[in-house]
Structures are given as C-alpha cells and as structure tokens.
Amino acid sequence: MIFMKTLNEKFFKLMDRVILILVILIAALSIFLYKLQKVEEPIFAKTPQYHFYMVAQNSVDPFWKEVKIGAMDAAKRYNVAIEFNAPKFNNIQEELQYLDIAILSKVDGIITHVSNSKEFVDLIEEAYKESIPVITIENDAKDSKRQAFIGTNSFQLGEEAGKLMIQATKGKANIAIIVSNDYQLDTVNQNLKINGFLDAIKDYPQMKVVKVYTSKLGTLSAEEITQSIISSKQNINAIYTTDSVDTIGTAQVIVDFNKVGDIAIVGYGDTADILRYIDKGIIYGTVMSDPYRIGYESVKSMVEIKEKNNVSTFVDIGVNVITKDNVKEYFKRIQSIE
C-alpha cells in the first residue's frame, strides 16, 4: 500500500511537470505568432493608400530600371501601389497610349517622362480636368499643368561637363559641341546644358568652343558629325555630347578612325556601352541625373500632393559624374538591376 501511494505521488508530480512544460511551450508559441503577425502586418495586411501610375521612356535602359527601383522602394515606404509601364524602346506614341490609359483608369496620380511634344501637354491638361495630379520626371513640360518636375538642373549638368572637359584637356582645347535636335528632346534644356558648359570654361582662355553641331535622327547623326570634325581643318581636339545616343556614336567613330587620345570626349549617360568606353579611356567621363532618386522622390512628392495638396514645383536631385575613377561602381549598379 505504501509502495502504491509513493508511485502515485511520483506520477502526479511528473504530470505536473509535463503540464507546466506544455503551458510554457504554448505561451512561447503564442508570443512568437503575435510578433510574426506584427512584423508582417505593414507589408501584407495594409491596403495601399493610393494607386499611382508611372510611365518611363523605355524599359531596357539601366537608367529607367533604376528609376523603377527607386519608385518601388518609395511605394513600400509610403504604402502606395505603383504601376510601372514603358515601351521596350523609345517610342513616343506608346508613351502617350500609357498616359491615356492612366487617365481613363482614373488613378490617384501620374508620374511620367515627357517629350517635347504638344500631345503630352494636351494629355496632362486632360488629367488636370479629371483632378489627377501629374509629376514629370527627367524631362519637363513647363507649359503644362503638371504639379512638379523631378530631375536635374540642366545648367548644372552642363557645368559639371565643363569641369570634366577642363580635366580631360588640362585647360587647353578647341571644342565641338553636339546637341540633339530630335523632336523628343527639350531644346530649352539642351540650351541650358550649353550655357552651363560655357560658364564652367569661361576662365580658361585657351579653351574655346569652335562650333555647335546639331544631330538629327535619320539625317545628320553624331557619327557623321564626328567624321566631319575629324576630316576638317579646325584642329578640334575635344567633343562634348549632351545625350547618351550621341555620346555612344561619337565614341565609336573615334575608335574607328584611330583617334583615341587625340580627341577627348565628355558626354552623358551610363549605359553599358558608355561605361565600357569610359573604362577603356575612350570617353573621359559623363554626367547624368541620379535615376534612383528620381524614382524615389517622385513617389514621395506625389504622396505629399495627395495628403497636403502642396509640393515644390521643382525637386533637384543633383548630378552624378562618372569617370574612370568610379566607373566600376556603376558597372556593379547595372549588374545589380539586370
């Protein structure tokens, strides 16, 4: 009898311990599930506050891929949904179609690249009538009813390019400038780039701009202009190009005519081809806008418009300068977004 009593006591003590352990495990599991729910709630449980629509110039250029990354990061930060659309390659009509879709969809806000075309101004006017705010990025439509422009001061872009040219030529150069007169581009911004460039070199008496050339898609390309510069007797030893297409075209001709080292190139952009030319010393350096910041700041500004009905009409995101010293960083950036 005594033996049975002792056995029962041991059994009940064991059961108490088992129950205690189970209680502790259940409590720990409950705490873990509660914390997990709290962590996931901002990402999965919240309904987005707004639905924004972004139209880019194209979907393959690393520049616009990075704009998209910046926009998506901002969308997560501010709890908004953003729809990203772009033609595969530069195509104004496709951009206009996407803008039209955004207006018909009555989205909460439109963030868009624009070209120097009245059709963009007309669609922004239509969005305004539908009470849809519009922010322009990279290029601006100053005569439209857009509420803000997110991009870089064109004068500053030209100024930084001028500083690069001083470094590339050690302050002694006969310079040709190639600007694009393609109807997609804002000629006012192109003029500001030239003015900024001239302002940067004005204190260097041995640096002068010999001629400003205008490239036109399908008629007189940067390649043809560069060939004419090489064959001329103007002793031009430096070329400044103001867009990425002309920068690539000019560099290729310099290679083809074996003029690397004889003619310095300062250009615009960070495409893979341009970065390779910089790495090989064919292009001295380029300037460009900061694409990630354009994407991020455009979403942030649109949220401010929706919540405060107020935002700065121009958000300057600064200038990136690429030379052989930092070109490998840009190679890594392109690889990370491809």
Contacts in CASP RR format, 6 or more apart in sequence:
PFRMAT RR
TARGET T0000
AUTHOR 0000-0000-0000
METHOD contacts of the structure
MODEL  1
MIFMKTLNEKFFKLMDRVILILVILIAALSIFLYKLQKVEEPIFAKTPQY
HFYMVAQNSVDPFWKEVKIGAMDAAKRYNVAIEFNAPKFNNIQEELQYLD
IAILSKVDGIITHVSNSKEFVDLIEEAYKESIPVITIENDAKDSKRQAFI
GTNSFQLGEEAGKLMIQATKGKANIAIIVSNDYQLDTVNQNLKINGFLDA
IKDYPQMKVVKVYTSKLGTLSAEEITQSIISSKQNINAIYTTDSVDTIGT
AQVIVDFNKVGDIAIVGYGDTADILRYIDKGIIYGTVMSDPYRIGYESVK
SMVEIKEKNNVSTFVDIGVNVITKDNVKEYFKRIQSIE
42 79 0 8 1.000
43 76 0 8 1.000
46 79 0 8 1.000
48 79 0 8 1.000
48 80 0 8 1.000
48 81 0 8 1.000
49 78 0 8 1.000
49 79 0 8 1.000
49 80 0 8 1.000
49 303 0 8 1.000
49 306 0 8 1.000
50 80 0 8 1.000
50 81 0 8 1.000
50 108 0 8 1.000
50 109 0 8 1.000
50 302 0 8 1.000
50 303 0 8 1.000
50 306 0 8 1.000
51 80 0 8 1.000
51 81 0 8 1.000
51 82 0 8 1.000
51 83 0 8 1.000
51 107 0 8 1.000
51 108 0 8 1.000
51 109 0 8 1.000
52 75 0 8 1.000
52 80 0 8 1.000
52 81 0 8 1.000
52 82 0 8 1.000
52 83 0 8 1.000
52 107 0 8 1.000
52 108 0 8 1.000
52 109 0 8 1.000
52 110 0 8 1.000
52 111 0 8 1.000
52 299 0 8 1.000
52 302 0 8 1.000
53 82 0 8 1.000
53 83 0 8 1.000
53 85 0 8 1.000
53 98 0 8 1.000
53 101 0 8 1.000
53 102 0 8 1.000
53 105 0 8 1.000
53 107 0 8 1.000
53 109 0 8 1.000
53 110 0 8 1.000
53 111 0 8 1.000
54 68 0 8 1.000
54 71 0 8 1.000
54 82 0 8 1.000
54 83 0 8 1.000
54 84 0 8 1.000
54 85 0 8 1.000
54 110 0 8 1.000
54 111 0 8 1.000
54 112 0 8 1.000
54 295 0 8 1.000
54 298 0 8 1.000
55 85 0 8 1.000
55 86 0 8 1.000
55 95 0 8 1.000
55 98 0 8 1.000
55 99 0 8 1.000
55 102 0 8 1.000
55 110 0 8 1.000
55 111 0 8 1.000
55 112 0 8 1.000
55 113 0 8 1.000
56 64 0 8 1.000
56 67 0 8 1.000
56 68 0 8 1.000
56 84 0 8 1.000
56 85 0 8 1.000
56 86 0 8 1.000
56 113 0 8 1.000
57 64 0 8 1.000
57 86 0 8 1.000
57 87 0 8 1.000
57 90 0 8 1.000
57 95 0 8 1.000
57 113 0 8 1.000
57 138 0 8 1.000
58 64 0 8 1.000
58 86 0 8 1.000
58 87 0 8 1.000
58 88 0 8 1.000
58 89 0 8 1.000
58 90 0 8 1.000
58 91 0 8 1.000
59 65 0 8 1.000
59 86 0 8 1.000
59 87 0 8 1.000
59 88 0 8 1.000
60 88 0 8 1.000
60 89 0 8 1.000
61 271 0 8 1.000
62 270 0 8 1.000
62 271 0 8 1.000
62 272 0 8 1.000
62 291 0 8 1.000
62 333 0 8 1.000
62 334 0 8 1.000
62 337 0 8 1.000
62 338 0 8 1.000
63 269 0 8 1.000
63 270 0 8 1.000
63 271 0 8 1.000
63 288 0 8 1.000
63 289 0 8 1.000
63 291 0 8 1.000
64 86 0 8 1.000
64 291 0 8 1.000
65 291 0 8 1.000
65 337 0 8 1.000
65 338 0 8 1.000
66 291 0 8 1.000
66 292 0 8 1.000
66 333 0 8 1.000
66 337 0 8 1.000
67 137 0 8 1.000
67 138 0 8 1.000
67 291 0 8 1.000
67 292 0 8 1.000
67 294 0 8 1.000
67 295 0 8 1.000
68 84 0 8 1.000
68 295 0 8 1.000
69 292 0 8 1.000
69 295 0 8 1.000
69 337 0 8 1.000
70 291 0 8 1.000
70 292 0 8 1.000
70 293 0 8 1.000
70 294 0 8 1.000
70 295 0 8 1.000
70 296 0 8 1.000
70 299 0 8 1.000
71 82 0 8 1.000
71 84 0 8 1.000
71 111 0 8 1.000
71 295 0 8 1.000
71 296 0 8 1.000
71 298 0 8 1.000
71 299 0 8 1.000
72 82 0 8 1.000
72 84 0 8 1.000
73 296 0 8 1.000
74 295 0 8 1.000
74 296 0 8 1.000
74 297 0 8 1.000
74 298 0 8 1.000
74 299 0 8 1.000
74 300 0 8 1.000
75 81 0 8 1.000
75 82 0 8 1.000
75 299 0 8 1.000
77 300 0 8 1.000
78 299 0 8 1.000
78 300 0 8 1.000
78 303 0 8 1.000
80 299 0 8 1.000
80 302 0 8 1.000
80 303 0 8 1.000
82 111 0 8 1.000
82 299 0 8 1.000
83 107 0 8 1.000
85 98 0 8 1.000
85 101 0 8 1.000
86 94 0 8 1.000
86 95 0 8 1.000
86 98 0 8 1.000
87 94 0 8 1.000
87 95 0 8 1.000
90 184 0 8 1.000
92 115 0 8 1.000
92 117 0 8 1.000
92 119 0 8 1.000
92 184 0 8 1.000
95 112 0 8 1.000
95 113 0 8 1.000
95 115 0 8 1.000
95 120 0 8 1.000
96 119 0 8 1.000
96 120 0 8 1.000
96 123 0 8 1.000
99 110 0 8 1.000
99 112 0 8 1.000
99 120 0 8 1.000
99 123 0 8 1.000
99 127 0 8 1.000
100 123 0 8 1.000
102 109 0 8 1.000
102 110 0 8 1.000
102 112 0 8 1.000
102 127 0 8 1.000
102 132 0 8 1.000
103 110 0 8 1.000
103 123 0 8 1.000
103 126 0 8 1.000
103 127 0 8 1.000
103 130 0 8 1.000
103 132 0 8 1.000
106 130 0 8 1.000
106 132 0 8 1.000
107 132 0 8 1.000
108 132 0 8 1.000
108 306 0 8 1.000
109 132 0 8 1.000
109 133 0 8 1.000
109 134 0 8 1.000
109 135 0 8 1.000
109 302 0 8 1.000
109 305 0 8 1.000
109 306 0 8 1.000
110 127 0 8 1.000
110 132 0 8 1.000
110 133 0 8 1.000
110 134 0 8 1.000
110 135 0 8 1.000
111 134 0 8 1.000
111 135 0 8 1.000
111 137 0 8 1.000
111 150 0 8 1.000
111 295 0 8 1.000
111 298 0 8 1.000
111 299 0 8 1.000
111 302 0 8 1.000
112 120 0 8 1.000
112 134 0 8 1.000
112 135 0 8 1.000
112 136 0 8 1.000
112 137 0 8 1.000
113 136 0 8 1.000
113 137 0 8 1.000
113 138 0 8 1.000
113 139 0 8 1.000
114 120 0 8 1.000
114 124 0 8 1.000
114 136 0 8 1.000
114 139 0 8 1.000
114 140 0 8 1.000
114 141 0 8 1.000
114 144 0 8 1.000
114 146 0 8 1.000
115 139 0 8 1.000
115 183 0 8 1.000
115 184 0 8 1.000
115 185 0 8 1.000
115 186 0 8 1.000
116 139 0 8 1.000
116 183 0 8 1.000
116 184 0 8 1.000
116 185 0 8 1.000
116 186 0 8 1.000
116 187 0 8 1.000
117 183 0 8 1.000
117 184 0 8 1.000
120 141 0 8 1.000
120 144 0 8 1.000
121 141 0 8 1.000
121 143 0 8 1.000
121 144 0 8 1.000
124 134 0 8 1.000
124 136 0 8 1.000
124 141 0 8 1.000
124 144 0 8 1.000
124 145 0 8 1.000
124 146 0 8 1.000
125 144 0 8 1.000
125 145 0 8 1.000
127 133 0 8 1.000
127 134 0 8 1.000
128 134 0 8 1.000
128 145 0 8 1.000
133 147 0 8 1.000
133 302 0 8 1.000
133 305 0 8 1.000
133 306 0 8 1.000
134 144 0 8 1.000
134 145 0 8 1.000
134 146 0 8 1.000
134 147 0 8 1.000
135 146 0 8 1.000
135 147 0 8 1.000
135 148 0 8 1.000
135 149 0 8 1.000
135 150 0 8 1.000
135 298 0 8 1.000
135 301 0 8 1.000
135 302 0 8 1.000
135 305 0 8 1.000
136 144 0 8 1.000
136 146 0 8 1.000
136 148 0 8 1.000
136 149 0 8 1.000
136 150 0 8 1.000
137 149 0 8 1.000
137 150 0 8 1.000
137 151 0 8 1.000
137 294 0 8 1.000
137 295 0 8 1.000
137 298 0 8 1.000
138 151 0 8 1.000
138 289 0 8 1.000
138 294 0 8 1.000
139 185 0 8 1.000
139 186 0 8 1.000
139 189 0 8 1.000
140 146 0 8 1.000
140 149 0 8 1.000
140 151 0 8 1.000
140 186 0 8 1.000
140 189 0 8 1.000
142 149 0 8 1.000
142 188 0 8 1.000
147 305 0 8 1.000
147 311 0 8 1.000
147 313 0 8 1.000
148 301 0 8 1.000
148 305 0 8 1.000
148 311 0 8 1.000
148 312 0 8 1.000
148 313 0 8 1.000
148 314 0 8 1.000
148 315 0 8 1.000
149 313 0 8 1.000
149 314 0 8 1.000
149 315 0 8 1.000
150 294 0 8 1.000
150 295 0 8 1.000
150 297 0 8 1.000
150 298 0 8 1.000
150 301 0 8 1.000
150 315 0 8 1.000
150 317 0 8 1.000
151 289 0 8 1.000
151 294 0 8 1.000
151 314 0 8 1.000
151 315 0 8 1.000
151 316 0 8 1.000
151 317 0 8 1.000
151 318 0 8 1.000
152 289 0 8 1.000
152 290 0 8 1.000
152 316 0 8 1.000
152 317 0 8 1.000
152 318 0 8 1.000
152 319 0 8 1.000
153 192 0 8 1.000
153 316 0 8 1.000
153 318 0 8 1.000
154 188 0 8 1.000
154 189 0 8 1.000
154 190 0 8 1.000
154 192 0 8 1.000
154 193 0 8 1.000
155 192 0 8 1.000
155 193 0 8 1.000
155 195 0 8 1.000
155 196 0 8 1.000
155 199 0 8 1.000
156 196 0 8 1.000
156 316 0 8 1.000
156 318 0 8 1.000
156 319 0 8 1.000
157 192 0 8 1.000
157 193 0 8 1.000
157 196 0 8 1.000
157 268 0 8 1.000
157 287 0 8 1.000
157 288 0 8 1.000
157 289 0 8 1.000
157 319 0 8 1.000
158 192 0 8 1.000
158 193 0 8 1.000
158 194 0 8 1.000
158 195 0 8 1.000
158 196 0 8 1.000
158 197 0 8 1.000
158 200 0 8 1.000
158 242 0 8 1.000
158 287 0 8 1.000
159 196 0 8 1.000
159 197 0 8 1.000
159 199 0 8 1.000
159 200 0 8 1.000
160 200 0 8 1.000
160 287 0 8 1.000
160 319 0 8 1.000
160 321 0 8 1.000
161 193 0 8 1.000
161 196 0 8 1.000
161 197 0 8 1.000
161 200 0 8 1.000
161 240 0 8 1.000
161 242 0 8 1.000
161 266 0 8 1.000
161 267 0 8 1.000
161 268 0 8 1.000
161 287 0 8 1.000
162 196 0 8 1.000
162 197 0 8 1.000
162 200 0 8 1.000
162 201 0 8 1.000
162 240 0 8 1.000
162 266 0 8 1.000
163 200 0 8 1.000
164 266 0 8 1.000
164 284 0 8 1.000
164 285 0 8 1.000
164 286 0 8 1.000
164 287 0 8 1.000
164 321 0 8 1.000
164 323 0 8 1.000
165 173 0 8 1.000
165 175 0 8 1.000
165 197 0 8 1.000
165 200 0 8 1.000
165 201 0 8 1.000
165 207 0 8 1.000
165 238 0 8 1.000
165 240 0 8 1.000
165 264 0 8 1.000
165 266 0 8 1.000
165 284 0 8 1.000
166 200 0 8 1.000
166 201 0 8 1.000
166 204 0 8 1.000
166 207 0 8 1.000
167 284 0 8 1.000
168 238 0 8 1.000
168 264 0 8 1.000
168 265 0 8 1.000
168 266 0 8 1.000
168 284 0 8 1.000
168 285 0 8 1.000
169 207 0 8 1.000
169 237 0 8 1.000
169 238 0 8 1.000
169 264 0 8 1.000
171 201 0 8 1.000
171 204 0 8 1.000
171 206 0 8 1.000
171 207 0 8 1.000
172 204 0 8 1.000
172 206 0 8 1.000
172 207 0 8 1.000
173 206 0 8 1.000
173 207 0 8 1.000
173 208 0 8 1.000
173 237 0 8 1.000
173 238 0 8 1.000
173 264 0 8 1.000
174 208 0 8 1.000
174 210 0 8 1.000
174 234 0 8 1.000
174 235 0 8 1.000
174 236 0 8 1.000
174 237 0 8 1.000
174 238 0 8 1.000
175 201 0 8 1.000
175 207 0 8 1.000
175 208 0 8 1.000
175 209 0 8 1.000
175 210 0 8 1.000
175 236 0 8 1.000
175 238 0 8 1.000
175 239 0 8 1.000
175 240 0 8 1.000
176 209 0 8 1.000
176 210 0 8 1.000
176 211 0 8 1.000
176 212 0 8 1.000
176 213 0 8 1.000
176 225 0 8 1.000
176 229 0 8 1.000
176 234 0 8 1.000
176 236 0 8 1.000
176 238 0 8 1.000
176 239 0 8 1.000
176 240 0 8 1.000
177 194 0 8 1.000
177 197 0 8 1.000
177 209 0 8 1.000
177 211 0 8 1.000
177 212 0 8 1.000
177 213 0 8 1.000
177 239 0 8 1.000
177 240 0 8 1.000
177 241 0 8 1.000
177 242 0 8 1.000
178 212 0 8 1.000
178 213 0 8 1.000
178 214 0 8 1.000
178 215 0 8 1.000
178 222 0 8 1.000
178 225 0 8 1.000
178 226 0 8 1.000
178 239 0 8 1.000
178 240 0 8 1.000
178 241 0 8 1.000
178 242 0 8 1.000
178 246 0 8 1.000
178 250 0 8 1.000
179 190 0 8 1.000
179 193 0 8 1.000
179 194 0 8 1.000
179 212 0 8 1.000
179 213 0 8 1.000
179 214 0 8 1.000
179 215 0 8 1.000
179 242 0 8 1.000
179 243 0 8 1.000
179 246 0 8 1.000
180 190 0 8 1.000
180 214 0 8 1.000
180 215 0 8 1.000
180 216 0 8 1.000
180 217 0 8 1.000
180 242 0 8 1.000
180 243 0 8 1.000
180 245 0 8 1.000
180 246 0 8 1.000
181 187 0 8 1.000
181 190 0 8 1.000
181 214 0 8 1.000
181 215 0 8 1.000
181 216 0 8 1.000
182 215 0 8 1.000
182 216 0 8 1.000
182 217 0 8 1.000
185 243 0 8 1.000
190 242 0 8 1.000
193 242 0 8 1.000
194 212 0 8 1.000
194 242 0 8 1.000
197 209 0 8 1.000
197 240 0 8 1.000
198 209 0 8 1.000
201 207 0 8 1.000
201 209 0 8 1.000
210 234 0 8 1.000
210 236 0 8 1.000
211 234 0 8 1.000
211 236 0 8 1.000
213 225 0 8 1.000
213 229 0 8 1.000
214 220 0 8 1.000
215 221 0 8 1.000
215 222 0 8 1.000
215 225 0 8 1.000
215 246 0 8 1.000
221 249 0 8 1.000
222 241 0 8 1.000
222 245 0 8 1.000
222 246 0 8 1.000
222 247 0 8 1.000
222 249 0 8 1.000
222 250 0 8 1.000
222 253 0 8 1.000
223 249 0 8 1.000
223 250 0 8 1.000
223 252 0 8 1.000
223 253 0 8 1.000
225 250 0 8 1.000
226 239 0 8 1.000
226 249 0 8 1.000
226 250 0 8 1.000
226 253 0 8 1.000
226 254 0 8 1.000
227 253 0 8 1.000
227 257 0 8 1.000
229 236 0 8 1.000
229 239 0 8 1.000
229 263 0 8 1.000
230 253 0 8 1.000
230 257 0 8 1.000
230 259 0 8 1.000
230 263 0 8 1.000
236 263 0 8 1.000
237 262 0 8 1.000
237 263 0 8 1.000
237 264 0 8 1.000
238 263 0 8 1.000
238 264 0 8 1.000
238 265 0 8 1.000
238 266 0 8 1.000
239 250 0 8 1.000
239 263 0 8 1.000
239 264 0 8 1.000
239 265 0 8 1.000
239 266 0 8 1.000
240 265 0 8 1.000
240 266 0 8 1.000
240 267 0 8 1.000
241 247 0 8 1.000
241 250 0 8 1.000
241 265 0 8 1.000
241 266 0 8 1.000
241 267 0 8 1.000
241 268 0 8 1.000
242 267 0 8 1.000
242 268 0 8 1.000
243 268 0 8 1.000
243 269 0 8 1.000
244 268 0 8 1.000
244 269 0 8 1.000
244 271 0 8 1.000
244 274 0 8 1.000
246 267 0 8 1.000
247 265 0 8 1.000
247 267 0 8 1.000
247 268 0 8 1.000
247 269 0 8 1.000
247 274 0 8 1.000
247 283 0 8 1.000
247 286 0 8 1.000
248 271 0 8 1.000
248 273 0 8 1.000
248 274 0 8 1.000
248 277 0 8 1.000
250 265 0 8 1.000
251 265 0 8 1.000
251 273 0 8 1.000
251 274 0 8 1.000
251 277 0 8 1.000
251 282 0 8 1.000
251 283 0 8 1.000
253 259 0 8 1.000
254 260 0 8 1.000
254 263 0 8 1.000
254 265 0 8 1.000
254 282 0 8 1.000
255 282 0 8 1.000
260 281 0 8 1.000
260 282 0 8 1.000
264 284 0 8 1.000
265 277 0 8 1.000
265 282 0 8 1.000
265 283 0 8 1.000
265 284 0 8 1.000
265 285 0 8 1.000
266 283 0 8 1.000
266 284 0 8 1.000
266 285 0 8 1.000
266 286 0 8 1.000
266 287 0 8 1.000
267 274 0 8 1.000
267 283 0 8 1.000
267 285 0 8 1.000
267 286 0 8 1.000
267 287 0 8 1.000
268 286 0 8 1.000
268 287 0 8 1.000
268 288 0 8 1.000
269 286 0 8 1.000
269 287 0 8 1.000
269 288 0 8 1.000
269 322 0 8 1.000
270 286 0 8 1.000
270 288 0 8 1.000
270 320 0 8 1.000
270 322 0 8 1.000
270 330 0 8 1.000
270 333 0 8 1.000
270 334 0 8 1.000
272 334 0 8 1.000
274 283 0 8 1.000
274 286 0 8 1.000
275 322 0 8 1.000
275 327 0 8 1.000
275 330 0 8 1.000
275 331 0 8 1.000
275 334 0 8 1.000
277 283 0 8 1.000
278 284 0 8 1.000
278 285 0 8 1.000
278 286 0 8 1.000
278 322 0 8 1.000
278 323 0 8 1.000
278 324 0 8 1.000
278 327 0 8 1.000
279 324 0 8 1.000
279 327 0 8 1.000
279 328 0 8 1.000
279 331 0 8 1.000
281 324 0 8 1.000
284 323 0 8 1.000
285 321 0 8 1.000
285 322 0 8 1.000
285 323 0 8 1.000
285 324 0 8 1.000
286 321 0 8 1.000
286 322 0 8 1.000
287 319 0 8 1.000
287 320 0 8 1.000
287 321 0 8 1.000
287 322 0 8 1.000
288 319 0 8 1.000
288 320 0 8 1.000
288 322 0 8 1.000
289 317 0 8 1.000
289 318 0 8 1.000
289 319 0 8 1.000
289 320 0 8 1.000
290 317 0 8 1.000
290 318 0 8 1.000
290 319 0 8 1.000
290 320 0 8 1.000
293 317 0 8 1.000
293 318 0 8 1.000
294 317 0 8 1.000
297 315 0 8 1.000
297 317 0 8 1.000
301 311 0 8 1.000
301 312 0 8 1.000
301 315 0 8 1.000
304 310 0 8 1.000
304 311 0 8 1.000
305 311 0 8 1.000
322 330 0 8 1.000
END
